[in-house]
Amino acid sequence: MPENRIIRFKSLDSTNAQAAKMVADGELPDSTVIIAHEQTKGRGLDSNTWESEPGMNLTFSMVLYPRFLPAGQQFMLSKVIALGVWQTVADHVTDGSVTIKWPNDIYIGDRKVAGILIQNSIIGTVLENSIAGIGLNVNQTVFRSGAPNPVSLRLATGQEYDLDIELKRLTTNIEEYYKLLKSGHFSLIDQLYFDNLYRRNVISEFRKDGKIFPARITGLSEYGHLLLETTDGVRFECDIKEIEFII
């Protein structure tokens, strides 16, 4: 990642919000990164917040223009972003415990090390631009927000990391998977994503409509919906707002 494609801020409410403002003011180069030393109102899916101690982690957004990708296939972009972050963590934690928790959290064992929030702008049937907000816990060792299962690279490995090196490693990994998407390697991306999916083909507990039930993940629909099979043999699909993974 060339330094001239990295825009640095000391403090921002949200790197995604800043990226959206800058894109609205004029198109940024593809793969531009907006990064903050401190992010005060980082968030995840729905109303979830993202805790990050200033100067200890990576909190940034990457601006992409996947205009080659039909809007109906936007989950493919989510897959390649998740794979790029997964690859970065797996480069350091090499025991096979790094997985992607559907749809795009990154876990070490049963603990969350990274989260991704993608905001897509669609014109007609085409993805005009995408802003991928990424939070990766790198050097933080104490978490105070009450989040149930945070972990960092440092807690997992006992090593301290250079944030600039890790930023370049992470953005390079994302760009490599993004190239696969541009080249139309959808089947390979699908397979890599599923092969590294958290608790795939393992009986786990889920909550849907207020009821907890055991099921296993058998795959994903083309729209990114989770395909489940209960222990009674019932098969169905659901989106992120319909179901909760019980950890």
N, C-alpha and C positions, 0 to 999 in steps of 0.2 A: 504494500500500500504506500504510494508516494506521499510524502509529507504534505504536498500541496493539495491533496484531496482530503486532508484531515483538518477540520475546523474546531479549534479548542476554546472552551469556555471555563472560567473558574467556577461559576455556579449557574445552574438553570433549574427552573421548576421541573421541566421535562424536556429531554432531548428530542422526543418525538414532536412535541408542540413547536419547538424551535425549528426543527427540520421542516415541518409543514409550513410554517411562516416563511422560511427562506425559499421553499419551492414555489409558494404562491407569489413571491416577489420576483422570481425569475429562475428558470431551470438551472439546477446545479449539475455539474458533471456526474455521470453515472458512477455509482459506488462511493460517492462522497460520504464522509463520516463526520458526524457532529458529536463531539464528546465533551463531557463535563467532569471536572474534578469533583464537584459536588452536585448531586441531583436531589432537590428538596421534595419533589412531588412525583417521583417515579411511580408508575403503576403497572399492573398486570391486567389479566382478564377481568372484566366486570369492574368491581370497585376495589379490587385487591391492590395493596400498596407494595412497593419494593424498598426494603431497608438496605441502605448502603452507607457505610462509614466513609466520610470524605477522604479521598486520596488512597483508599485501600483496595478498590475494586474497579472494574470496567463498567461504566454506564454510558452507553452511546447509541446513536441511531445511524443506520446506513440507508442512503437514498438510492433506490433502484428504479429503472424504467423498463419493466418486463412487457413491453408492448407487443412482443411476439407471442405472448401467452394469452389465450382466450380467458375471459373473466371466469368462465365455468371451471377452469382448471387452476384457479388461484391457490388451491391447497398444495400444488406442486412446489410453489415458491416457498410456502411454509416448511415443506419437507427439506428443501435444500438449505434454508437458513438453519433449521434445527440440526441438520447433518454437519454443517460447518462448525457450529458451537460444540456439538457432540465430539467431533474429531479433535478439537482443541483440548477439551478436557481429557479425552482418551489418550492423547499424546503424553499426558503427565501421569494419569492414573491408569496403569496398564494391566490391571488384574481382571479385566472383563466386567467390572462392576458399573461402568458408565453406560447409561441408557437414556433413551428419549421417552419421557412420559407424555403420552398423548394429551394435547396435540403438539406442544412444543416446549415443555420444560425439560431441563437436563438434570438427571439424577446421578448421584454416586451412591450405590446401594439403594437405601430407601430415603435418601436425603437430597434436597434440592440445592443444586449449585448454580443454576442459571435459569433465567426466564426470558421469554421472547414475546413481544407484542407487535404484531404487524398491522399497519393501517394501509388499506388499499384505496386508491382513487380510480374509479371505473368510468370510462366514457364509452357509451354504447355497449359493445361486447368485448372491449379491450381494456386491459390493465394499463392505465395511463402512467401511474407511478405507484411505488410502494415504499413505505417507510418502516423499516424493521428496527424496533427498539430492543436493545439487548442489555441485560444486566447479568454480569458474571462475577460471582464472589471469588476473589483472588486471594487477598492477604488478610481479610477480616477474620478475627478469631472469636469475637464476642458479638452475639446478636441479641438485641434487647426488645425487639418489636413484638415478641410473642408468637411469631411465626412458628409452626409446629416442627419443622424439620430442616432448617437451613444448615448448609455446610459450605466450606470454601476449599479452594485448592490447597491452601496452606494447612488447613485442619486435616485434609485427607492425606497429604504427603509429608508434612513437617517442613516444607521448604518455603522460602519467601521468593516472590517473583517480581521481575521488572515489568511494570504495567505497559510500557511502550513496546517491549518485545512481545508481550502477550497480545496486545492490540494488533500488531502486524501479523502475528501468527493466526489470530482469529479471523481477521478480514481476508487474509490470503486463503484460508480454508473455505470461507464462504464463497469467495470468488471462484475457486476451483469447482465447487459443486454447482455454482450458478452457470458455469461454462457447460457442464453436463446438461443442464436444463436447456440452455440456448441451443445445444446441439441435438436436442430431441431424444436424449437417453432416458425417457420416462420410466421404462421397465427397470432399468438399473437403479434409478433413484428410488422407485417403489420398493425394490427388494432390499436395498441398503437401509431404508427407513424401517421397514418391518423387521428386518433381522436384528435391529438394535432397539426395538421397542420395549419399553418397561413392562415386564410381566406378561409378555406375549405367550399365548398357549399355556398359561398357568391359571389355575382356578383362583380367582380373587373375589373380593366383595365389592359390590357396587350399590349405590343408592339411586333409585328412580321412583318418582312419584311418592316419595316418603317411605319407600320400602327398601330394605337391604336384602340382596340376593347374591348367591355365588354364580359366577360365570367366567368364561375365558375369552380373551381377545383372539379372534380368528382372522382378522384382516381389517381393511379400510375400504370404504367406497371411494369412487372417483372424486367425490365432493369432500372427502376427508372425514366422513362419518365413521364412527367406530362400529365394527361388526362383532357382535357378541353371540356366544352360545351358552345357554344356562346348563346346569347339571341335569336338567330334565330334557335336554335336547332341543329347547326352543331357541330359534335363531332370530335376531332382529338387529336393526341398526339405529343409532342415535347420535345426535350432535352434542356439542359441549354443554349446551344449556339444559339438556335433558337428563344428564347423568352425572354422578359424582363417584370418583374412585375412592374407596375407603382404604386408607393405608394403616 
